[in-house]
């Protein structure tokens, strides 16, 4: 599933292409929305909230989309050839000069803009909220520390704690904190740093498609541990390991360095 910075960048690009423009085409090809036509409406803004996207129109109407595992929005010029098959398109929004196509959008909904909270009101503070303040930080830390027995990695992934962290940033935050992803939240010595570090990593990559937590953009050098099971740790040379974290459909791979990240480990993990 895309991380919060990817969704944020998608919103920025859609906003730049569509905001202030009147749609000449507004098709919704989702089974529950096929009777709606957005042509003639003016896009007021496109905004991300965590991993949720809201395209807002005049008349206080919003189109909500969530990318899930395989969804994406593409921007084209009217004569461009689409990069994915047309039968995967679920939304087609066109102005006279630009075309936005939402592919494989499993979650798509039309609702009054004033009711957006019904879809995102449960979320914790959005780490990429432009209005981020001390109040947001305090709220995030309160939600984080309210789960003392939760594993650090799972608490970071919980969107009700903070919105925007995915598996990549979970792994990298745990590494930079020097803690095993299975460390109980009650044993995290600096909860404020966990939140501020996650926000800083997301902000660092919010304006570009590359996601680097090491400060390097060279291919294969962008992350400390994520996706690097079996490879040497960039700090100490110990082999990076991977183990499952979470249960059932919520299970995710957690990457860690057993030397740089002391603490609990799963009963079974994979060295490569």
C-alpha contacts under 8 A as a table, 3 or more apart, distances in Angstrom:
res1	aa1	res2	aa2	distance
1	X	67	X	7.29
1	X	68	X	5.32
1	X	69	X	4.28
1	X	70	X	7.23
1	X	166	X	7.11
2	X	6	X	5.98
2	X	7	X	6.83
2	X	51	X	7.57
2	X	67	X	7.20
2	X	68	X	7.22
2	X	69	X	7.02
2	X	166	X	7.06
3	X	6	X	5.48
3	X	7	X	6.71
3	X	51	X	6.98
3	X	164	X	6.03
3	X	165	X	5.92
3	X	166	X	4.96
3	X	167	X	7.80
3	X	168	X	7.59
3	X	169	X	7.80
4	X	7	X	5.18
4	X	8	X	6.07
4	X	50	X	5.53
4	X	51	X	5.21
4	X	128	X	7.68
4	X	163	X	7.40
4	X	164	X	3.93
4	X	165	X	6.05
4	X	166	X	7.25
4	X	202	X	7.21
5	X	8	X	4.90
5	X	9	X	6.10
5	X	128	X	7.56
5	X	164	X	7.20
5	X	202	X	5.60
5	X	203	X	7.22
5	X	205	X	6.42
5	X	206	X	4.65
5	X	207	X	7.91
6	X	9	X	5.19
6	X	10	X	6.19
6	X	206	X	6.88
6	X	209	X	6.93
7	X	10	X	4.97
7	X	11	X	6.21
7	X	48	X	6.46
7	X	50	X	7.64
7	X	51	X	5.80
7	X	52	X	7.27
7	X	53	X	7.16
8	X	11	X	5.15
8	X	12	X	6.31
8	X	47	X	7.64
8	X	48	X	5.44
8	X	49	X	7.89
8	X	50	X	7.86
8	X	51	X	7.85
8	X	128	X	7.52
8	X	206	X	6.48
9	X	12	X	5.02
9	X	13	X	6.24
9	X	206	X	5.92
9	X	207	X	6.00
9	X	208	X	7.14
9	X	209	X	7.64
10	X	13	X	5.27
10	X	14	X	6.16
10	X	73	X	7.12
11	X	14	X	5.13
11	X	15	X	5.93
11	X	46	X	5.53
11	X	47	X	5.49
11	X	48	X	5.75
11	X	53	X	6.72
12	X	15	X	5.07
12	X	16	X	6.15
12	X	46	X	7.12
12	X	47	X	7.43
13	X	16	X	5.14
13	X	17	X	6.29
14	X	17	X	5.15
14	X	18	X	5.90
14	X	19	X	7.72
14	X	46	X	6.40
14	X	75	X	7.54
14	X	100	X	7.32
15	X	18	X	5.30
15	X	19	X	5.05
15	X	45	X	5.69
15	X	46	X	4.83
15	X	47	X	7.56
16	X	19	X	6.15
17	X	98	X	6.54
18	X	21	X	5.49
18	X	43	X	6.14
18	X	45	X	7.65
18	X	95	X	7.15
18	X	98	X	7.48
19	X	42	X	7.71
19	X	43	X	4.99
19	X	44	X	5.20
19	X	45	X	5.07
19	X	46	X	7.13
20	X	42	X	6.27
20	X	43	X	5.54
20	X	44	X	5.55
20	X	45	X	7.53
21	X	42	X	5.42
21	X	43	X	5.76
21	X	44	X	7.86
21	X	95	X	6.42
22	X	39	X	7.76
22	X	40	X	5.90
22	X	41	X	5.56
22	X	42	X	4.09
22	X	43	X	6.47
22	X	95	X	6.20
23	X	26	X	6.34
23	X	38	X	7.13
23	X	39	X	5.00
23	X	40	X	5.21
23	X	41	X	5.65
23	X	42	X	6.07
23	X	43	X	7.49
23	X	93	X	6.58
23	X	94	X	5.45
23	X	95	X	4.78
23	X	96	X	7.68
24	X	39	X	5.12
24	X	40	X	6.03
24	X	93	X	7.85
24	X	94	X	5.69
24	X	95	X	5.38
24	X	96	X	6.65
25	X	37	X	7.94
25	X	38	X	6.91
25	X	39	X	4.65
25	X	40	X	7.63
25	X	92	X	6.99
25	X	93	X	5.58
25	X	94	X	4.89
25	X	95	X	7.01
26	X	37	X	5.49
26	X	38	X	4.21
26	X	39	X	4.49
26	X	40	X	7.99
26	X	91	X	7.43
26	X	92	X	5.67
26	X	93	X	4.61
26	X	94	X	6.49
27	X	34	X	7.56
27	X	36	X	7.36
27	X	37	X	5.64
27	X	38	X	6.57
27	X	39	X	7.61
27	X	91	X	5.64
27	X	92	X	5.01
27	X	93	X	6.55
28	X	33	X	5.89
28	X	34	X	5.44
28	X	35	X	7.93
28	X	36	X	6.60
28	X	37	X	6.93
28	X	90	X	5.84
28	X	91	X	4.56
28	X	92	X	6.53
29	X	33	X	6.64
29	X	34	X	5.23
29	X	89	X	7.02
29	X	90	X	4.49
29	X	91	X	5.81
30	X	33	X	5.29
30	X	34	X	5.89
30	X	90	X	5.37
30	X	91	X	7.46
30	X	106	X	7.90
30	X	108	X	7.03
31	X	34	X	5.88
33	X	36	X	5.65
33	X	109	X	7.52
33	X	110	X	7.84
34	X	37	X	7.82
38	X	41	X	5.77
38	X	93	X	7.93
41	X	57	X	6.38
41	X	58	X	6.37
42	X	57	X	5.52
42	X	58	X	5.55
43	X	46	X	7.83
43	X	55	X	7.15
43	X	56	X	5.90
43	X	57	X	4.41
43	X	58	X	6.47
44	X	55	X	7.88
44	X	56	X	5.55
44	X	57	X	5.09
44	X	58	X	6.18
45	X	55	X	6.14
45	X	56	X	5.34
45	X	57	X	7.16
46	X	53	X	7.23
46	X	54	X	5.68
46	X	55	X	4.42
46	X	56	X	6.03
47	X	53	X	5.92
47	X	54	X	5.29
47	X	55	X	6.56
47	X	56	X	7.97
48	X	51	X	6.77
48	X	52	X	5.57
48	X	53	X	4.55
48	X	54	X	6.22
49	X	52	X	5.16
49	X	53	X	6.43
49	X	54	X	7.89
49	X	120	X	7.57
49	X	126	X	6.13
49	X	129	X	7.37
49	X	163	X	7.55
50	X	123	X	7.93
50	X	126	X	5.21
50	X	127	X	7.24
50	X	128	X	7.41
50	X	159	X	7.92
50	X	163	X	4.49
50	X	164	X	4.44
51	X	66	X	6.72
51	X	67	X	7.71
51	X	163	X	7.07
51	X	164	X	5.75
52	X	64	X	7.20
52	X	65	X	6.27
52	X	66	X	5.16
52	X	67	X	7.75
52	X	120	X	7.81
53	X	64	X	5.70
53	X	65	X	5.22
53	X	66	X	6.20
54	X	62	X	6.12
54	X	63	X	5.57
54	X	64	X	4.68
54	X	65	X	6.56
55	X	62	X	5.55
55	X	63	X	5.03
55	X	64	X	6.54
56	X	60	X	7.14
56	X	61	X	5.90
56	X	62	X	4.34
56	X	63	X	6.36
56	X	113	X	6.99
57	X	60	X	6.13
57	X	61	X	5.22
57	X	62	X	6.03
58	X	61	X	6.47
60	X	112	X	5.72
60	X	113	X	5.06
60	X	114	X	7.24
61	X	110	X	7.12
61	X	111	X	5.96
61	X	112	X	4.64
61	X	113	X	5.08
62	X	110	X	5.75
62	X	111	X	5.44
62	X	112	X	5.86
62	X	113	X	5.05
62	X	116	X	7.79
63	X	108	X	7.10
63	X	109	X	5.74
63	X	110	X	4.71
63	X	111	X	6.66
64	X	107	X	7.70
64	X	108	X	5.54
64	X	109	X	5.09
64	X	110	X	6.31
64	X	111	X	7.73
65	X	105	X	6.69
65	X	107	X	5.54
65	X	108	X	4.68
65	X	109	X	6.75
66	X	71	X	7.41
66	X	105	X	6.64
66	X	106	X	7.38
66	X	107	X	5.41
66	X	108	X	6.97
67	X	70	X	6.38
67	X	71	X	4.12
67	X	72	X	5.89
67	X	104	X	7.78
67	X	105	X	5.94
67	X	106	X	7.47
67	X	107	X	7.44
68	X	71	X	5.95
68	X	105	X	7.72
68	X	106	X	7.46
68	X	107	X	7.88
70	X	104	X	6.40
70	X	105	X	7.89
71	X	102	X	7.33
71	X	103	X	5.63
71	X	104	X	4.61
71	X	105	X	4.99
71	X	106	X	7.35
72	X	102	X	5.76
72	X	103	X	5.35
72	X	104	X	6.83
72	X	105	X	7.11
73	X	100	X	6.67
73	X	101	X	5.55
73	X	102	X	4.30
73	X	103	X	6.14
74	X	100	X	5.67
74	X	101	X	5.24
74	X	102	X	6.42
74	X	103	X	7.74
75	X	98	X	7.01
75	X	99	X	5.64
75	X	100	X	4.63
75	X	101	X	6.50
76	X	79	X	7.87
76	X	80	X	5.85
76	X	81	X	7.96
76	X	82	X	7.53
76	X	98	X	5.90
76	X	99	X	5.00
76	X	100	X	6.45
77	X	80	X	5.31
77	X	97	X	6.22
77	X	98	X	4.93
77	X	99	X	5.87
78	X	94	X	7.98
78	X	96	X	7.72
78	X	97	X	6.37
78	X	98	X	6.00
78	X	99	X	5.97
82	X	85	X	7.04
82	X	86	X	7.51
84	X	88	X	7.09
84	X	103	X	7.71
85	X	88	X	5.74
85	X	89	X	7.42
86	X	89	X	5.33
88	X	103	X	5.31
88	X	104	X	5.44
89	X	92	X	7.18
89	X	101	X	6.44
89	X	102	X	5.70
89	X	103	X	4.33
89	X	104	X	6.26
89	X	105	X	7.83
90	X	101	X	7.53
90	X	102	X	5.62
90	X	103	X	5.62
90	X	104	X	6.32
90	X	105	X	5.97
91	X	100	X	7.93
91	X	101	X	5.63
91	X	102	X	4.91
91	X	103	X	7.17
91	X	105	X	7.99
92	X	99	X	7.18
92	X	100	X	5.91
92	X	101	X	4.66
92	X	102	X	6.53
93	X	99	X	5.88
93	X	100	X	5.11
93	X	101	X	6.42
94	X	97	X	7.63
94	X	98	X	5.83
94	X	99	X	4.34
94	X	100	X	6.17
95	X	98	X	5.26
95	X	99	X	6.35
102	X	105	X	6.31
105	X	108	X	6.37
111	X	115	X	6.60
111	X	116	X	7.20
112	X	115	X	5.35
112	X	116	X	7.09
113	X	116	X	5.56
114	X	117	X	7.38
115	X	118	X	5.66
115	X	119	X	7.87
116	X	119	X	5.60
116	X	120	X	6.54
116	X	121	X	7.70
117	X	120	X	4.97
117	X	121	X	4.32
117	X	122	X	7.91
118	X	121	X	5.74
119	X	122	X	7.55
120	X	123	X	5.51
122	X	160	X	6.11
123	X	126	X	7.76
123	X	159	X	5.62
123	X	160	X	4.38
123	X	161	X	6.98
123	X	162	X	6.85
123	X	163	X	6.15
124	X	139	X	7.85
124	X	140	X	6.54
124	X	143	X	7.62
124	X	159	X	6.02
124	X	160	X	4.46
124	X	161	X	4.61
124	X	162	X	4.24
124	X	163	X	5.50
125	X	129	X	7.72
125	X	136	X	5.88
125	X	137	X	7.81
125	X	139	X	7.21
125	X	140	X	6.12
125	X	161	X	7.26
125	X	162	X	5.04
125	X	163	X	5.86
126	X	129	X	5.17
126	X	132	X	7.97
126	X	162	X	6.06
126	X	163	X	4.66
126	X	164	X	6.41
127	X	132	X	7.42
127	X	162	X	6.65
127	X	163	X	6.13
127	X	164	X	6.22
127	X	198	X	7.78
127	X	199	X	5.26
127	X	202	X	7.52
128	X	132	X	7.35
128	X	164	X	7.62
128	X	199	X	7.01
128	X	202	X	7.22
128	X	203	X	6.62
129	X	132	X	5.25
132	X	135	X	7.85
132	X	136	X	5.93
132	X	137	X	7.76
133	X	136	X	5.20
133	X	137	X	6.55
134	X	137	X	5.02
134	X	138	X	6.10
135	X	138	X	5.10
135	X	139	X	6.13
136	X	139	X	5.16
136	X	140	X	6.14
137	X	140	X	5.08
137	X	141	X	6.16
137	X	192	X	7.76
137	X	195	X	7.42
137	X	196	X	7.80
138	X	141	X	5.23
138	X	142	X	6.12
139	X	142	X	5.08
139	X	143	X	6.23
140	X	143	X	5.20
140	X	144	X	6.08
140	X	161	X	6.01
140	X	162	X	5.99
140	X	195	X	7.18
141	X	144	X	4.94
141	X	145	X	6.04
141	X	191	X	6.39
141	X	192	X	6.12
141	X	195	X	6.96
142	X	145	X	5.39
142	X	146	X	6.04
143	X	146	X	5.16
143	X	147	X	7.24
143	X	160	X	7.75
143	X	161	X	5.19
144	X	147	X	5.96
144	X	148	X	7.94
144	X	155	X	6.72
144	X	156	X	7.93
144	X	161	X	5.68
144	X	185	X	7.65
144	X	191	X	7.50
145	X	148	X	5.69
145	X	185	X	6.63
145	X	186	X	7.07
145	X	191	X	7.22
147	X	150	X	5.41
147	X	155	X	7.43
147	X	185	X	6.64
147	X	186	X	7.83
148	X	184	X	6.42
148	X	185	X	4.77
148	X	186	X	4.42
149	X	184	X	5.28
149	X	185	X	6.00
149	X	186	X	6.40
150	X	154	X	6.81
150	X	155	X	6.13
150	X	184	X	5.45
150	X	185	X	5.75
151	X	154	X	5.38
151	X	155	X	6.11
151	X	181	X	6.60
151	X	182	X	4.84
151	X	183	X	5.38
151	X	184	X	4.52
151	X	185	X	5.93
152	X	155	X	5.12
152	X	156	X	6.25
152	X	174	X	7.68
152	X	180	X	7.83
152	X	181	X	5.34
152	X	182	X	5.88
152	X	183	X	5.44
152	X	184	X	5.69
152	X	185	X	5.24
152	X	188	X	7.76
153	X	156	X	5.29
153	X	157	X	6.43
153	X	170	X	5.86
153	X	171	X	7.29
153	X	174	X	7.07
153	X	181	X	4.55
153	X	182	X	6.40
153	X	183	X	7.88
153	X	245	X	7.83
153	X	254	X	7.80
154	X	157	X	5.05
154	X	158	X	6.20
154	X	181	X	7.81
154	X	245	X	7.50
154	X	246	X	7.03
155	X	158	X	5.16
155	X	161	X	7.02
155	X	185	X	7.58
156	X	159	X	7.73
156	X	161	X	7.17
156	X	162	X	7.21
156	X	165	X	6.60
156	X	170	X	6.12
157	X	162	X	7.97
157	X	165	X	5.68
157	X	166	X	5.91
157	X	167	X	7.07
157	X	170	X	6.62
158	X	161	X	5.55
158	X	162	X	6.84
158	X	163	X	7.67
159	X	162	X	5.10
159	X	163	X	4.58
159	X	164	X	6.96
159	X	165	X	7.48
160	X	163	X	6.81
162	X	165	X	7.35
165	X	168	X	7.85
165	X	169	X	5.89
165	X	170	X	6.47
165	X	198	X	7.48
166	X	169	X	5.70
166	X	170	X	6.08
167	X	170	X	4.98
167	X	171	X	6.24
167	X	252	X	7.27
167	X	253	X	7.76
167	X	254	X	7.61
168	X	171	X	5.46
168	X	172	X	6.39
168	X	226	X	5.87
169	X	172	X	4.96
169	X	173	X	5.80
169	X	198	X	6.98
169	X	201	X	7.56
169	X	202	X	7.87
170	X	173	X	5.36
170	X	174	X	6.24
171	X	174	X	5.33
171	X	175	X	6.31
171	X	181	X	7.26
171	X	225	X	6.80
171	X	226	X	5.86
171	X	254	X	6.23
171	X	255	X	5.84
171	X	256	X	6.99
172	X	175	X	5.08
172	X	176	X	6.18
172	X	213	X	7.02
172	X	223	X	7.18
172	X	224	X	6.43
172	X	225	X	6.52
172	X	226	X	6.57
173	X	176	X	5.16
173	X	177	X	6.05
173	X	194	X	7.05
173	X	197	X	6.76
173	X	198	X	6.14
174	X	177	X	5.11
174	X	178	X	6.21
174	X	179	X	5.42
174	X	180	X	6.38
174	X	181	X	5.83
174	X	256	X	7.90
174	X	261	X	7.72
175	X	178	X	5.02
175	X	179	X	6.20
175	X	180	X	7.42
175	X	224	X	7.40
175	X	225	X	7.26
175	X	256	X	6.58
175	X	257	X	7.41
175	X	260	X	7.30
175	X	261	X	6.29
176	X	179	X	7.80
177	X	194	X	7.07
178	X	260	X	5.80
178	X	261	X	4.59
178	X	262	X	7.11
179	X	183	X	6.63
179	X	188	X	7.86
179	X	260	X	7.64
179	X	261	X	4.40
179	X	262	X	5.82
179	X	263	X	6.45
180	X	183	X	5.38
180	X	256	X	6.78
180	X	258	X	7.78
180	X	261	X	4.87
180	X	262	X	5.72
180	X	263	X	5.13
180	X	264	X	6.30
180	X	265	X	7.03
181	X	254	X	6.94
181	X	256	X	7.45
181	X	265	X	7.99
182	X	245	X	7.82
182	X	263	X	7.23
182	X	264	X	5.55
182	X	265	X	6.18
182	X	266	X	7.49
183	X	187	X	6.61
183	X	188	X	7.26
183	X	263	X	6.00
183	X	264	X	5.93
184	X	187	X	5.48
184	X	188	X	7.01
185	X	188	X	5.24
186	X	189	X	7.97
188	X	191	X	6.15
190	X	193	X	5.39
190	X	194	X	6.63
191	X	194	X	5.09
191	X	195	X	6.62
192	X	195	X	5.38
192	X	196	X	6.19
193	X	196	X	5.04
193	X	197	X	5.68
194	X	197	X	5.33
194	X	198	X	6.26
195	X	198	X	5.22
195	X	199	X	6.27
196	X	199	X	5.07
196	X	200	X	6.07
197	X	200	X	5.06
197	X	201	X	6.23
198	X	201	X	5.33
198	X	202	X	6.35
199	X	202	X	5.23
199	X	203	X	6.07
200	X	203	X	5.08
200	X	204	X	6.02
201	X	204	X	5.12
201	X	205	X	6.73
201	X	213	X	6.29
202	X	205	X	5.49
202	X	206	X	5.97
203	X	206	X	5.02
203	X	207	X	7.86
204	X	207	X	7.64
204	X	212	X	7.98
205	X	208	X	5.63
205	X	209	X	7.22
205	X	210	X	6.72
205	X	211	X	5.53
205	X	212	X	6.82
206	X	209	X	7.74
208	X	211	X	7.63
210	X	217	X	7.11
211	X	217	X	7.97
211	X	222	X	6.79
212	X	215	X	5.85
212	X	216	X	6.25
212	X	217	X	6.21
212	X	222	X	4.38
212	X	223	X	5.91
213	X	216	X	7.61
213	X	222	X	6.04
213	X	223	X	5.39
213	X	224	X	7.05
214	X	221	X	7.31
214	X	222	X	5.56
214	X	223	X	5.63
214	X	224	X	6.33
215	X	222	X	6.98
216	X	221	X	6.10
216	X	222	X	5.40
217	X	221	X	6.60
217	X	222	X	5.51
218	X	221	X	5.42
218	X	222	X	6.55
219	X	222	X	6.76
220	X	223	X	7.53
221	X	224	X	7.77
223	X	226	X	5.94
224	X	228	X	7.83
224	X	233	X	7.20
224	X	234	X	6.47
225	X	228	X	5.27
225	X	229	X	7.28
225	X	233	X	7.10
225	X	240	X	6.59
225	X	255	X	5.81
225	X	256	X	5.97
225	X	257	X	7.18
226	X	229	X	7.69
226	X	254	X	7.90
226	X	255	X	5.64
226	X	256	X	7.84
227	X	255	X	7.02
228	X	231	X	5.48
228	X	240	X	6.32
228	X	241	X	7.88
228	X	255	X	7.39
229	X	239	X	7.27
229	X	240	X	4.77
229	X	241	X	4.85
229	X	242	X	5.69
229	X	255	X	6.62
229	X	270	X	7.60
229	X	271	X	6.01
229	X	272	X	4.66
230	X	239	X	5.34
230	X	240	X	5.20
230	X	241	X	6.10
230	X	271	X	5.19
230	X	272	X	3.97
231	X	239	X	5.34
231	X	240	X	5.57
231	X	272	X	7.61
232	X	236	X	7.69
232	X	237	X	4.57
232	X	238	X	5.22
232	X	239	X	4.44
232	X	240	X	5.92
233	X	236	X	5.52
233	X	237	X	4.46
233	X	238	X	5.20
233	X	239	X	5.91
233	X	240	X	5.83
233	X	257	X	6.50
234	X	237	X	6.06
235	X	260	X	7.95
236	X	259	X	7.64
236	X	260	X	7.38
238	X	257	X	6.74
238	X	258	X	7.45
238	X	259	X	6.77
239	X	257	X	6.84
239	X	271	X	7.23
240	X	255	X	6.91
240	X	256	X	5.75
240	X	257	X	4.82
240	X	258	X	7.19
240	X	271	X	6.73
240	X	272	X	7.74
241	X	255	X	5.76
241	X	256	X	5.52
241	X	257	X	6.18
241	X	258	X	7.21
241	X	269	X	7.02
241	X	270	X	5.88
241	X	271	X	4.51
241	X	272	X	6.49
242	X	253	X	6.36
242	X	254	X	5.42
242	X	255	X	4.38
242	X	256	X	6.30
242	X	269	X	5.61
242	X	270	X	5.09
242	X	271	X	6.18
242	X	272	X	7.15
243	X	253	X	5.64
243	X	254	X	5.31
243	X	255	X	6.66
243	X	265	X	7.99
243	X	266	X	6.38
243	X	268	X	6.61
243	X	269	X	4.06
243	X	270	X	5.85
244	X	251	X	6.40
244	X	252	X	5.71
244	X	253	X	4.69
244	X	254	X	5.92
244	X	266	X	7.28
244	X	268	X	7.89
244	X	269	X	6.85
245	X	251	X	5.44
245	X	252	X	5.32
245	X	253	X	6.04
245	X	254	X	6.09
245	X	266	X	7.81
246	X	250	X	5.64
246	X	251	X	4.09
246	X	252	X	6.22
247	X	250	X	5.41
247	X	251	X	4.68
248	X	251	X	5.49
256	X	261	X	6.70
257	X	260	X	5.42
257	X	261	X	5.61
258	X	261	X	5.41
258	X	262	X	6.06
259	X	262	X	6.07
266	X	269	X	6.25
